Amino acid sequence: MTVLGGRAGAGEGAGGGVIARFWDIDAGRLLVGGVDVRDLERETLFEHVAFVFQDNFLFSGSVAENIAMGRPDASPAEIEAAARAAQAHDFILALPDGYATVLREGGKDLSGGQRQRLTIARAVLMNRPILVLDEATAATDPENERAVGAALAALMRGRTVIMVAHRLASIRHADQILVLDRGRLAECGTHDTLVAAGGLYAQLWNNHQRARRWTLGDQAS
């Protein structure tokens, strides 16, 4: 797993959009499988890459139709298997009509974590070899965080994963971390090597650790 990280606004958030070709870069290259993404038709790109974004896209249609958006020929059994892998099956069964429940535009009927698990189920069903997670846990409510984490772990297994993330606790086990600063690559390495280097990542990690230890008592003193 490769992670793009850095201070908020450092430019890592644009990475997922560039890979998806929502916009193209003006300088440098971004390669997927050794090929510049600008040389790929979007249809070809989406045949090899699945995306899970912070802002989930759910349309007005049934739960099953939303999961099968990238695989409209999927069978009910395949849709259910994807939902189970995404930790979504149980809450789907609790909906008024189960998988046939019609959602409002944007999935407003569901919590943030439930919407995220449906988009993860969609990515599971698509079964692409490359997975891009763009702040995929940022909108997750605490109640659903563990379920979303388990769903993402199942989805990432056996795939090439590129993750855009600000939450350092979720990326420390990455194979490599690309640290961006003001739109440029500042550092690259594993969590341990970057912390030992004492640079920007180490500063961000130390701030993260201090924030975890902060209590109201500290403020009062």
Residue frames as a rotation matrix with the C-alpha (Angstrom) as fourth column:
MET 1
0.575 0.818 0.000 0.00
0.818 -0.575 0.000 0.00
0.000 0.000 -1.000 0.00
THR 2
-0.632 -0.698 0.336 1.23
0.704 -0.699 -0.125 3.46
0.322 0.158 0.933 -0.96
VAL 3
0.337 0.737 -0.586 -0.09
0.904 -0.427 -0.017 6.44
-0.262 -0.524 -0.810 1.00
LEU 4
-0.315 -0.318 0.894 -0.19
0.493 -0.860 -0.132 10.11
0.811 0.399 0.428 0.02
GLY 5
0.482 0.461 -0.745 -0.13
0.873 -0.177 0.455 12.26
0.078 -0.870 -0.487 3.14
GLY 6
-0.621 -0.684 0.382 0.89
0.594 -0.729 -0.341 15.60
0.512 0.015 0.859 4.54
ARG 7
-0.831 0.343 -0.437 -0.54
0.121 -0.656 -0.745 18.71
-0.542 -0.672 0.504 6.13
ALA 8
0.186 0.958 0.219 -4.10
0.709 0.024 -0.705 19.60
-0.680 0.287 -0.675 5.23
GLY 9
0.892 0.234 -0.386 -4.01
-0.074 -0.767 -0.637 21.40
-0.445 0.597 -0.667 1.89
ALA 10
-0.023 -0.999 -0.041 -0.57
-0.322 -0.031 0.946 20.07
-0.947 0.034 -0.321 0.96
GLY 11
-0.205 -0.007 -0.979 -1.89
-0.974 -0.096 0.205 18.66
-0.095 0.995 0.013 -2.32
GLU 12
-0.947 -0.203 0.247 -2.40
-0.201 0.979 0.036 15.01
-0.249 -0.016 -0.968 -1.46
GLY 13
-0.193 0.966 0.173 -6.17
0.001 0.177 -0.984 15.37
-0.981 -0.189 -0.036 -1.76
ALA 14
0.278 0.259 -0.925 -5.79
-0.858 -0.366 -0.360 16.02
-0.432 0.894 0.120 -5.49
GLY 15
-0.691 -0.721 0.052 -4.07
-0.622 0.630 0.465 12.67
-0.368 0.289 -0.884 -6.01
GLY 16
-0.458 0.587 0.668 -7.22
0.352 0.809 -0.471 10.57
-0.817 0.020 -0.577 -6.26
GLY 17
0.569 0.720 -0.397 -8.80
-0.036 -0.461 -0.887 13.01
-0.822 0.519 -0.237 -8.69
VAL 18
0.009 -0.662 -0.750 -5.71
-0.932 -0.277 0.234 12.98
-0.362 0.697 -0.619 -10.90
ILE 19
-0.848 -0.306 0.433 -5.66
-0.199 0.940 0.276 9.17
-0.492 0.148 -0.858 -11.00
ALA 20
-0.121 0.905 0.407 -9.37
0.555 0.402 -0.729 9.17
-0.823 0.138 -0.551 -11.90
ARG 21
-0.787 -0.290 0.544 -8.65
0.616 -0.418 0.668 11.84
0.034 0.861 0.508 -14.56
PHE 22
0.428 0.840 -0.334 -11.16
0.842 -0.505 -0.191 14.29
-0.329 -0.200 -0.923 -13.15
TRP 23
0.910 -0.293 -0.293 -8.39
-0.377 -0.879 -0.293 16.69
-0.172 0.377 -0.910 -14.14
ASP 24
0.685 -0.728 0.032 -4.89
0.627 0.567 -0.534 16.28
0.371 0.386 0.845 -15.62
ILE 25
0.450 -0.629 -0.634 -1.59
0.490 -0.419 0.764 17.50
-0.747 -0.654 0.120 -14.22
ASP 26
0.964 -0.104 -0.243 0.36
-0.242 -0.715 -0.656 20.23
-0.106 0.692 -0.714 -16.02
ALA 27
0.139 -0.980 -0.140 3.85
-0.877 -0.057 -0.477 18.95
0.459 0.190 -0.868 -15.17
GLY 28
-0.587 -0.437 0.681 5.38
-0.709 0.684 -0.173 15.60
-0.390 -0.584 -0.712 -14.31
ARG 29
-0.356 0.452 -0.818 3.79
-0.521 0.631 0.575 12.20
0.776 0.631 0.011 -14.83
LEU 30
-0.176 0.348 0.921 1.53
-0.853 0.412 -0.319 9.88
-0.491 -0.842 0.224 -12.88
LEU 31
-0.561 -0.172 -0.810 1.90
-0.667 0.674 0.319 6.26
0.491 0.719 -0.492 -13.96
VAL 32
0.255 0.615 0.746 -0.51
-0.793 0.574 -0.202 3.38
-0.553 -0.540 0.635 -13.43
GLY 33
0.689 -0.075 0.720 1.00
0.251 0.958 -0.140 0.06
-0.680 0.277 0.679 -14.39
GLY 34
-0.322 -0.936 0.140 3.86
0.573 -0.074 0.816 1.94
-0.754 0.343 0.561 -16.04
VAL 35
-0.326 0.307 0.894 1.50
0.868 -0.278 0.412 3.93
0.375 0.910 -0.175 -18.27
ASP 36
-0.998 0.010 -0.060 0.85
0.009 -0.950 -0.312 7.67
-0.060 -0.312 0.948 -17.97
VAL 37
-0.383 0.924 0.011 -2.80
0.584 0.251 -0.772 8.07
-0.716 -0.289 -0.636 -16.96
ARG 38
-0.044 0.358 -0.933 -3.15
-0.464 -0.834 -0.298 10.85
-0.885 0.420 0.203 -19.54
ASP 39
-0.721 -0.273 -0.637 -2.55
-0.693 0.284 0.663 8.23
0.000 0.919 -0.394 -22.25
LEU 40
-0.900 0.433 0.052 -5.45
0.419 0.892 -0.171 6.08
-0.120 -0.132 -0.984 -21.04
GLU 41
-0.405 0.875 0.266 -9.07
-0.173 -0.359 0.917 6.47
0.898 0.325 0.296 -22.04
ARG 42
-0.429 0.262 0.864 -11.21
-0.897 -0.233 -0.375 6.89
0.103 -0.936 0.335 -18.94
GLU 43
0.677 0.723 -0.138 -13.13
-0.713 0.690 0.124 3.70
0.185 0.014 0.983 -19.78
THR 44
0.337 -0.653 -0.679 -9.87
0.066 0.735 -0.674 1.74
0.939 0.183 0.291 -19.92
LEU 45
-0.614 -0.583 0.532 -8.73
-0.427 -0.320 -0.845 3.27
0.663 -0.746 -0.052 -16.65
PHE 46
-0.109 0.668 0.737 -11.93
-0.991 -0.017 -0.131 2.28
-0.074 -0.744 0.664 -14.86
GLU 47
0.696 0.271 -0.665 -11.56
-0.402 0.914 -0.048 -1.29
0.595 0.300 0.746 -16.11
HIS 48
0.045 -0.810 -0.585 -8.43
0.396 0.552 -0.734 -1.59
0.917 -0.199 0.345 -13.97
VAL 49
-0.911 -0.404 0.078 -8.94
0.133 -0.469 -0.873 0.83
0.390 -0.785 0.481 -11.08
ALA 50
0.192 0.947 -0.257 -11.69
0.743 0.031 0.668 1.03
0.641 -0.319 -0.698 -8.45
PHE 51
-0.660 -0.375 0.651 -12.22
-0.008 -0.863 -0.505 4.19
0.751 -0.338 0.567 -6.40
VAL 52
0.227 0.697 -0.680 -13.63
0.914 0.088 0.395 4.80
0.335 -0.712 -0.617 -2.93
PHE 53
-0.435 -0.362 0.824 -13.93
0.247 -0.928 -0.278 8.53
0.866 0.083 0.493 -2.27
GLN 54
-0.956 0.092 -0.277 -14.76
0.240 -0.297 -0.924 10.54
-0.167 -0.950 0.262 0.83
ASP 55
-0.396 0.855 -0.335 -17.85
-0.746 -0.512 -0.425 11.91
-0.535 0.082 0.841 -0.91
ASN 56
-0.712 0.137 0.688 -19.86
0.251 0.966 0.068 8.81
-0.655 0.221 -0.722 -1.72
PHE 57
-0.669 0.531 -0.520 -22.00
-0.741 -0.426 0.518 8.75
0.053 0.732 0.679 -4.86
LEU 58
-0.761 0.569 0.311 -25.32
0.451 0.809 -0.377 7.01
-0.467 -0.147 -0.872 -4.27
PHE 59
-0.883 0.467 -0.041 -28.24
-0.328 -0.553 0.766 7.56
0.335 0.690 0.642 -6.62
SER 60
-0.210 0.904 0.372 -31.99
-0.861 0.008 -0.508 7.27
-0.462 -0.427 0.777 -6.22
GLY 61
0.072 0.187 -0.980 -32.47
-0.649 0.755 0.096 3.54
0.758 0.628 0.176 -6.71
SER 62
0.935 0.317 -0.160 -32.46
-0.111 0.689 0.716 0.30
0.337 -0.652 0.679 -4.79
VAL 63
0.510 -0.773 0.377 -29.61
-0.592 0.003 0.806 -0.74
-0.624 -0.634 -0.456 -2.53
ALA 64
0.325 -0.361 0.874 -28.84
0.467 0.865 0.183 -3.61
-0.822 0.348 0.450 -4.91
GLU 65
0.790 0.008 0.613 -28.74
0.584 -0.310 -0.750 -1.27
0.184 0.951 -0.249 -7.91
ASN 66
0.839 -0.508 0.192 -26.36
-0.537 -0.830 0.150 1.07
0.084 -0.229 -0.970 -6.10
ILE 67
0.312 -0.749 0.584 -23.97
-0.313 0.499 0.808 -1.76
-0.897 -0.435 -0.079 -5.23
ALA 68
0.172 -0.173 0.970 -24.11
0.693 0.721 0.006 -3.11
-0.700 0.671 0.244 -8.79
MET 69
0.747 0.185 -0.638 -23.51
-0.189 -0.862 -0.471 0.27
-0.637 0.473 -0.609 -10.46
GLY 70
-0.051 -0.866 -0.498 -20.13
-0.904 -0.172 0.391 -0.86
-0.424 0.470 -0.774 -11.84
ARG 71
-0.980 -0.198 0.017 -21.37
-0.178 0.915 0.363 -4.40
-0.087 0.353 -0.932 -12.57
PRO 72
-0.300 0.953 -0.044 -25.00
-0.934 -0.303 -0.191 -4.16
-0.195 -0.017 0.981 -13.75
ASP 73
0.118 0.316 -0.941 -24.90
-0.604 0.776 0.185 -7.83
0.789 0.546 0.282 -14.80
ALA 74
-0.835 -0.514 0.197 -24.08
-0.450 0.432 -0.781 -9.02
0.316 -0.741 -0.592 -11.26
SER 75
-0.206 0.751 -0.627 -26.33
0.287 0.659 0.696 -11.69
0.936 -0.036 -0.351 -9.79
PRO 76
0.642 0.502 0.580 -28.18
-0.417 -0.405 0.813 -11.22
0.643 -0.764 -0.050 -6.47
ALA 77
0.873 -0.361 -0.328 -25.79
0.487 0.675 0.554 -13.73
0.021 -0.644 0.765 -4.89
GLU 78
-0.087 -0.949 0.303 -22.75
0.868 -0.221 -0.445 -11.74
0.490 0.224 0.843 -6.06
ILE 79
0.004 0.175 0.985 -24.27
-0.149 -0.974 0.173 -8.51
0.989 -0.147 0.022 -4.75
GLU 80
0.915 0.371 0.157 -24.94
-0.221 0.134 0.966 -10.09
0.338 -0.919 0.205 -1.37
ALA 81
0.560 -0.779 -0.281 -21.42
0.822 0.564 0.075 -11.54
0.100 -0.273 0.957 -1.19
ALA 82
-0.281 -0.653 0.703 -19.97
0.518 -0.720 -0.462 -8.08
0.808 0.235 0.540 -1.88
ALA 83
0.332 0.496 0.803 -22.19
-0.419 -0.685 0.596 -6.55
0.845 -0.534 -0.020 0.81
ARG 84
0.963 -0.028 -0.269 -21.11
0.234 0.583 0.778 -9.20
0.135 -0.812 0.568 3.32
ALA 85
0.121 -0.993 0.010 -17.44
0.940 0.111 -0.324 -8.49
0.320 0.048 0.946 2.55
ALA 86
-0.447 -0.244 0.861 -18.13
0.185 -0.966 -0.178 -4.79
0.875 0.080 0.477 3.09
GLN 87
-0.859 0.135 -0.494 -19.81
0.506 0.075 -0.859 -5.38
-0.078 -0.988 -0.133 6.47
ALA 88
-0.823 0.561 -0.087 -23.05
-0.567 -0.807 0.163 -4.03
0.021 0.183 0.983 4.99
HIS 89
-0.659 0.578 -0.481 -25.31
0.104 0.703 0.703 -7.10
0.745 0.414 -0.524 4.80
ASP 90
-0.557 0.450 -0.698 -26.75
0.831 0.316 -0.459 -6.86
0.014 -0.835 -0.549 8.32
PHE 91
-0.607 0.362 -0.708 -27.80
0.057 -0.868 -0.493 -3.22
-0.793 -0.339 0.507 8.14
ILE 92
-0.823 0.339 -0.456 -29.20
-0.532 -0.177 0.828 -3.76
0.200 0.924 0.326 4.64
LEU 93
-0.621 0.604 -0.499 -31.45
0.466 0.797 0.385 -6.56
0.631 0.006 -0.776 5.93
ALA 94
-0.515 0.405 -0.755 -32.70
0.738 -0.240 -0.631 -4.17
-0.437 -0.882 -0.176 8.64
LEU 95
-0.910 0.217 -0.353 -33.93
-0.346 -0.867 0.359 -1.71
-0.228 0.449 0.864 5.98
PRO 96
-0.102 0.989 0.107 -37.67
-0.728 -0.001 -0.685 -1.81
-0.677 -0.148 0.721 5.14
ASP 97
0.877 0.444 -0.186 -37.24
-0.436 0.568 -0.698 -3.84
-0.204 0.693 0.692 1.93
GLY 98
0.486 -0.754 0.442 -33.71
0.376 0.636 0.674 -5.16
-0.789 -0.161 0.592 2.37
TYR 99
-0.565 -0.798 0.208 -31.74
0.485 -0.117 0.867 -5.04
-0.667 0.591 0.453 -0.87
ALA 100
-0.262 0.562 0.785 -34.83
0.906 -0.137 0.400 -3.76
0.332 0.816 -0.474 -2.70
THR 101
0.330 0.357 -0.874 -35.08
0.719 -0.695 -0.012 -0.67
-0.612 -0.624 -0.486 -0.46
VAL 102
0.368 -0.148 0.918 -35.07
0.748 -0.540 -0.386 2.45
0.553 0.828 -0.088 -2.63
LEU 103
-0.203 -0.567 -0.798 -32.62
0.885 -0.455 0.097 5.09
-0.418 -0.687 0.594 -1.41
ARG 104
0.870 0.390 -0.304 -33.02
0.266 -0.887 -0.377 8.82
-0.416 0.247 -0.875 -1.76
GLU 105
0.694 -0.630 0.347 -30.53
0.213 -0.281 -0.936 10.72
0.688 0.724 -0.061 -3.91
GLY 106
-0.008 -0.822 0.570 -27.18
-0.608 -0.448 -0.655 10.77
0.794 -0.352 -0.496 -2.14
GLY 107
-0.200 -0.038 -0.979 -28.23
0.467 0.875 -0.129 8.03
0.861 -0.483 -0.157 0.28
LYS 108
-0.466 0.020 0.884 -29.64
-0.531 -0.806 -0.262 10.58
0.707 -0.592 0.386 2.72
ASP 109
0.648 0.759 -0.071 -31.57
-0.446 0.453 0.772 7.75
0.618 -0.468 0.632 4.40
LEU 110
0.648 -0.484 -0.588 -28.29
0.580 0.814 -0.030 6.26
0.493 -0.322 0.808 5.69
SER 111
0.802 -0.501 -0.326 -25.52
0.044 -0.495 0.868 7.23
-0.596 -0.710 -0.375 8.08
GLY 112
0.476 -0.706 -0.524 -22.10
-0.876 -0.436 -0.207 8.23
-0.082 0.558 -0.826 6.77
GLY 113
-0.478 -0.704 0.526 -20.63
-0.669 0.680 0.301 4.86
-0.569 -0.207 -0.796 7.69
GLN 114
0.117 0.612 0.782 -23.46
0.219 0.752 -0.621 2.97
-0.969 0.244 -0.046 6.01
ARG 115
0.908 0.167 -0.384 -23.07
-0.296 -0.393 -0.871 4.98
-0.297 0.904 -0.307 2.81
GLN 116
0.056 -0.975 -0.216 -19.34
-0.985 -0.090 0.150 4.30
-0.165 0.205 -0.965 2.86
ARG 117
-0.448 -0.219 0.867 -19.88
-0.287 0.953 0.092 0.55
-0.847 -0.208 -0.490 3.24
LEU 118
0.634 0.687 0.354 -22.19
0.185 0.309 -0.933 0.52
-0.751 0.657 0.069 0.22
THR 119
0.763 -0.417 -0.494 -19.51
-0.646 -0.454 -0.614 2.18
0.032 0.787 -0.616 -1.90
ILE 120
-0.338 -0.866 0.368 -16.97
-0.850 0.449 0.276 -0.33
-0.405 -0.219 -0.888 -0.56
ALA 121
0.022 0.441 0.897 -19.35
0.071 0.895 -0.441 -3.15
-0.997 0.073 -0.012 -1.54
ARG 122
0.918 0.298 -0.262 -19.51
-0.193 -0.243 -0.951 -1.61
-0.347 0.923 -0.165 -5.02
ALA 123
0.233 -0.921 -0.311 -15.70
-0.970 -0.198 -0.139 -1.69
0.066 0.334 -0.940 -5.24
VAL 124
-0.376 -0.300 0.877 -15.61
-0.475 0.875 0.096 -5.30
-0.796 -0.380 -0.472 -3.98
LEU 125
0.480 0.682 0.551 -18.07
0.165 0.547 -0.821 -6.31
-0.862 0.485 0.150 -6.69
MET 126
0.843 -0.200 -0.499 -16.04
-0.532 -0.445 -0.721 -4.55
-0.078 0.873 -0.481 -9.40
ASN 127
0.738 -0.550 0.391 -12.96
0.307 0.789 0.532 -6.58
-0.601 -0.273 0.751 -8.34
ARG 128
0.874 -0.480 0.072 -10.35
-0.181 -0.460 -0.869 -4.30
0.451 0.747 -0.489 -9.93
PRO 129
0.410 -0.786 -0.462 -6.63
0.775 0.568 -0.278 -5.04
0.481 -0.244 0.842 -9.38
ILE 130
-0.741 -0.644 0.189 -5.85
0.477 -0.704 -0.526 -1.42
0.472 -0.300 0.829 -8.36
LEU 131
0.343 0.856 -0.386 -7.72
0.888 -0.162 0.431 0.38
0.306 -0.491 -0.816 -5.59
VAL 132
-0.653 -0.463 0.599 -7.66
0.257 -0.880 -0.400 4.11
0.713 -0.107 0.693 -4.83
LEU 133
0.204 0.652 -0.730 -8.95
0.964 -0.005 0.264 5.20
0.168 -0.758 -0.630 -1.41
ASP 134
-0.476 -0.321 0.819 -9.38
0.323 -0.930 -0.177 8.97
0.818 0.180 0.546 -1.27
GLU 135
-0.809 0.127 0.575 -9.95
-0.552 -0.501 -0.666 9.98
0.203 -0.856 0.475 2.39
ALA 136
-0.413 0.690 -0.594 -12.22
-0.083 0.621 0.780 6.94
0.907 0.372 -0.199 2.56
THR 137
-0.176 0.345 -0.922 -12.70
0.890 0.455 0.000 7.05
0.420 -0.821 -0.387 6.34
ALA 138
-0.920 -0.325 0.217 -12.84
0.223 -0.893 -0.392 10.82
0.321 -0.312 0.894 6.84
ALA 139
-0.444 0.830 0.338 -16.65
-0.701 -0.557 0.446 11.04
0.559 -0.039 0.829 6.98
THR 140
-0.213 0.335 -0.918 -17.12
0.265 0.924 0.276 7.92
0.941 -0.184 -0.285 9.08
ASP 141
0.392 0.403 0.827 -19.03
-0.703 -0.448 0.552 8.29
0.593 -0.798 0.108 12.33
PRO 142
-0.462 -0.697 0.549 -17.51
-0.885 0.318 -0.340 6.60
0.062 -0.642 -0.764 15.42
GLU 143
0.220 0.646 0.731 -20.30
-0.644 0.659 -0.388 4.01
-0.733 -0.386 0.561 15.58
ASN 144
0.972 0.233 0.041 -19.42
-0.108 0.591 -0.800 2.70
-0.210 0.772 0.599 12.11
GLU 145
0.404 -0.880 -0.249 -15.65
-0.914 -0.396 -0.083 3.23
-0.026 0.261 -0.965 12.17
ARG 146
-0.320 -0.551 0.771 -14.75
-0.550 0.771 0.322 -0.34
-0.772 -0.320 -0.550 13.14
ALA 147
0.398 0.551 0.734 -17.08
0.301 0.678 -0.671 -1.86
-0.867 0.488 0.104 10.54
VAL 148
0.954 -0.090 -0.287 -15.72
-0.293 -0.486 -0.823 0.43
-0.066 0.869 -0.490 7.82
GLY 149
0.081 -0.993 0.091 -12.16
-0.958 -0.052 0.280 -0.45
-0.274 -0.110 -0.956 8.84
ALA 150
-0.226 -0.097 0.969 -12.92
-0.115 0.991 0.073 -4.17
-0.967 -0.095 -0.235 8.57
ALA 151
0.761 0.572 0.308 -14.59
0.265 0.160 -0.951 -3.63
-0.593 0.805 -0.030 5.20
LEU 152
0.736 -0.552 -0.392 -11.59
-0.677 -0.588 -0.443 -1.72
0.014 0.591 -0.806 3.86
ALA 153
-0.190 -0.835 0.516 -9.20
-0.756 0.460 0.466 -4.40
-0.626 -0.301 -0.719 5.13
ALA 154
0.104 0.314 0.944 -11.13
0.288 0.899 -0.331 -7.04
-0.952 0.306 0.003 3.18
LEU 155
0.948 0.317 -0.039 -11.24
0.077 -0.345 -0.936 -4.85
-0.310 0.884 -0.351 0.08
MET 156
0.520 -0.811 -0.268 -7.50
-0.842 -0.539 0.000 -4.09
-0.144 0.226 -0.964 0.11
ARG 157
0.176 -0.493 0.852 -6.42
-0.286 0.803 0.523 -7.72
-0.942 -0.336 0.000 0.40
GLY 158
-0.022 -0.296 0.955 -4.50
0.680 0.696 0.231 -8.87
-0.733 0.655 0.186 -2.69
ARG 159
0.735 0.332 0.591 -4.70
0.667 -0.509 -0.544 -5.51
0.121 0.794 -0.596 -4.47
THR 160
-0.556 -0.800 0.226 -2.38
0.762 -0.599 -0.244 -2.63
0.331 0.036 0.943 -5.28
VAL 161
0.489 0.784 -0.383 -3.65
0.872 -0.419 0.254 0.15
0.038 -0.458 -0.888 -3.01
ILE 162
-0.655 -0.545 0.524 -3.10
0.476 -0.836 -0.274 3.91
0.587 0.070 0.807 -3.22
MET 163
0.247 0.748 -0.616 -4.52
0.959 -0.098 0.265 5.77
0.138 -0.657 -0.742 -0.23
VAL 164
-0.372 -0.234 0.898 -4.96
0.093 -0.972 -0.215 9.50
0.923 0.004 0.384 0.32
ALA 165
0.462 0.519 -0.719 -5.18
0.717 0.259 0.648 10.14
0.522 -0.815 -0.252 4.06
HIS 166
0.098 -0.381 0.920 -4.65
-0.443 -0.844 -0.302 12.73
0.891 -0.378 -0.251 6.78
ARG 167
0.796 0.274 0.541 -5.29
-0.602 0.260 0.755 10.36
0.066 -0.926 0.371 9.70
LEU 168
-0.080 -0.977 -0.198 -1.80
-0.912 0.152 -0.381 9.16
0.402 0.150 -0.903 10.53
ALA 169
-0.265 -0.007 0.964 -2.96
-0.708 0.680 -0.190 6.30
-0.655 -0.733 -0.186 12.73
SER 170
0.668 0.653 0.357 -4.52
-0.223 0.634 -0.741 4.63
-0.710 0.415 0.569 9.69
ILE 171
0.902 -0.305 -0.305 -1.40
-0.315 0.016 -0.949 4.76
0.294 0.952 -0.081 7.48
ARG 172
0.349 -0.854 0.387 1.54
-0.881 -0.158 0.447 3.82
-0.320 -0.496 -0.807 9.71
HIS 173
0.077 -0.299 0.951 1.63
-0.053 0.951 0.304 0.25
-0.996 -0.074 0.057 8.35
ALA 174
0.912 0.262 -0.315 1.83
-0.293 -0.122 -0.948 1.32
-0.286 0.957 -0.035 4.68
ASP 175
0.572 -0.727 0.379 4.60
0.799 0.598 -0.059 -0.08
-0.184 0.337 0.923 2.48
GLN 176
-0.629 -0.753 0.193 5.58
0.770 -0.638 0.019 3.47
0.109 0.160 0.981 1.57
ILE 177
0.431 0.703 -0.566 4.37
0.747 -0.630 -0.212 6.92
-0.505 -0.332 -0.796 2.53
LEU 178
-0.345 -0.448 0.825 4.73
0.813 -0.582 0.024 9.87
0.469 0.679 0.565 0.16
VAL 179
0.054 0.293 -0.954 4.73
0.806 -0.577 -0.131 13.08
-0.590 -0.762 -0.268 2.20
LEU 180
-0.013 0.036 0.999 3.63
0.837 -0.546 0.031 16.15
0.547 0.837 -0.023 0.25
ASP 181
-0.063 -0.025 -0.998 4.23
0.700 -0.714 -0.026 19.76
-0.712 -0.700 0.063 1.19
ARG 182
0.017 0.175 -0.984 2.84
-0.359 -0.918 -0.170 22.65
-0.933 0.356 0.047 -0.86
GLY 183
0.803 0.489 -0.341 2.11
-0.488 0.213 -0.846 20.36
-0.341 0.846 0.409 -3.77
ARG 184
0.221 -0.807 -0.548 5.59
-0.753 0.215 -0.621 18.82
0.619 0.550 -0.560 -3.90
LEU 185
0.742 -0.048 -0.669 7.05
0.287 0.924 0.252 15.54
0.606 -0.380 0.699 -2.68
ALA 186
0.528 -0.523 0.668 8.93
-0.773 -0.621 0.125 16.32
0.350 -0.583 -0.733 0.53
GLU 187
-0.441 -0.635 0.634 9.74
-0.829 0.559 -0.017 12.83
-0.343 -0.533 -0.773 1.84
CYS 188
0.438 0.541 -0.718 9.25
-0.715 0.694 0.086 9.18
0.544 0.476 0.691 0.99
GLY 189
-0.710 -0.685 -0.162 9.68
-0.465 0.630 -0.622 6.07
0.528 -0.366 -0.766 3.11
THR 190
-0.145 0.629 -0.763 8.09
0.589 0.675 0.444 3.80
0.795 -0.385 -0.469 5.69
HIS 191
0.816 0.511 0.270 6.62
0.063 -0.542 0.838 5.11
0.574 -0.667 -0.475 8.92
ASP 192
0.759 -0.540 -0.363 9.67
0.550 0.233 0.802 4.06
-0.349 -0.809 0.474 10.94
THR 193
-0.192 -0.901 0.389 12.24
0.981 -0.171 0.088 5.53
-0.013 0.398 0.917 8.55
LEU 194
0.012 0.267 0.964 10.35
0.403 -0.883 0.239 8.81
0.915 0.386 -0.119 8.25
VAL 195
0.953 0.301 -0.016 9.97
0.119 -0.327 0.938 9.19
0.277 -0.896 -0.347 12.01
ALA 196
0.463 -0.856 -0.231 13.68
0.755 0.245 0.608 8.46
-0.464 -0.456 0.760 12.45
ALA 197
-0.148 -0.537 0.831 14.56
0.900 -0.422 -0.113 11.05
0.411 0.731 0.545 9.78
GLY 198
-0.321 0.014 -0.947 13.08
0.760 -0.593 -0.267 13.81
-0.565 -0.805 0.179 11.92
GLY 199
-0.962 -0.058 0.265 11.52
0.232 -0.683 0.693 15.72
0.141 0.728 0.671 9.02
LEU 200
-0.599 0.786 0.154 8.00
-0.717 -0.612 0.334 16.87
0.357 0.090 0.930 8.21
TYR 201
0.114 0.672 -0.731 6.39
-0.142 0.740 0.658 13.47
0.983 0.029 0.180 8.74
ALA 202
-0.457 -0.356 -0.815 8.06
0.719 0.391 -0.574 13.11
0.523 -0.849 0.077 12.13
GLN 203
-0.985 0.126 0.118 6.70
-0.166 -0.874 -0.457 16.54
0.045 -0.470 0.882 13.08
LEU 204
-0.228 0.963 -0.141 3.19
-0.751 -0.082 0.655 15.57
0.619 0.255 0.743 12.00
TRP 205
0.055 0.204 -0.978 3.44
0.268 0.940 0.211 12.25
0.962 -0.273 -0.003 13.85
ASN 206
-0.784 -0.397 -0.477 4.63
0.559 -0.118 -0.820 13.91
0.269 -0.910 0.315 17.05
ASN 207
-0.793 0.574 0.206 1.76
-0.593 -0.804 -0.040 16.39
0.142 -0.154 0.978 16.83
HIS 208
0.030 0.811 -0.584 -0.62
-0.457 0.531 0.714 13.48
0.889 0.245 0.386 16.36
GLN 209
-0.229 -0.193 -0.954 0.75
0.613 0.733 -0.295 11.70
0.756 -0.652 -0.050 19.42
ARG 210
-0.987 -0.135 -0.092 0.49
0.158 -0.639 -0.753 14.84
0.043 -0.757 0.652 21.55
ALA 211
-0.489 0.871 0.048 -3.11
-0.766 -0.455 0.455 15.37
0.418 0.186 0.889 20.41
ARG 212
0.061 0.500 -0.864 -4.00
0.024 0.865 0.502 11.82
0.998 -0.051 0.041 21.46
ARG 213
-0.430 -0.320 -0.844 -2.63
0.793 0.312 -0.523 12.45
0.431 -0.894 0.120 24.95
TRP 214
-0.850 0.099 0.517 -4.35
-0.190 -0.974 -0.126 15.85
0.491 -0.205 0.847 25.32
THR 215
-0.298 0.791 -0.535 -7.08
0.911 0.403 0.087 16.06
0.285 -0.461 -0.841 27.97
LEU 216
0.528 0.572 0.627 -9.28
0.309 -0.818 0.486 18.81
0.791 -0.063 -0.608 29.38
GLY 217
0.830 -0.276 -0.484 -7.14
0.484 -0.072 0.872 18.69
-0.276 -0.958 0.074 32.50
ASP 218
-0.209 -0.944 0.256 -4.13
0.957 -0.143 0.252 19.71
-0.201 0.297 0.933 30.42
GLN 219
-0.134 0.224 0.965 -6.02
0.550 -0.794 0.261 22.78
0.825 0.565 -0.017 29.19
ALA 220
0.838 0.546 0.026 -7.12
0.259 -0.439 0.860 23.73
0.481 -0.714 -0.509 32.71
SER 221
0.515 -0.719 -0.466 -3.57
0.711 0.055 0.701 23.57
-0.478 -0.692 0.540 34.02
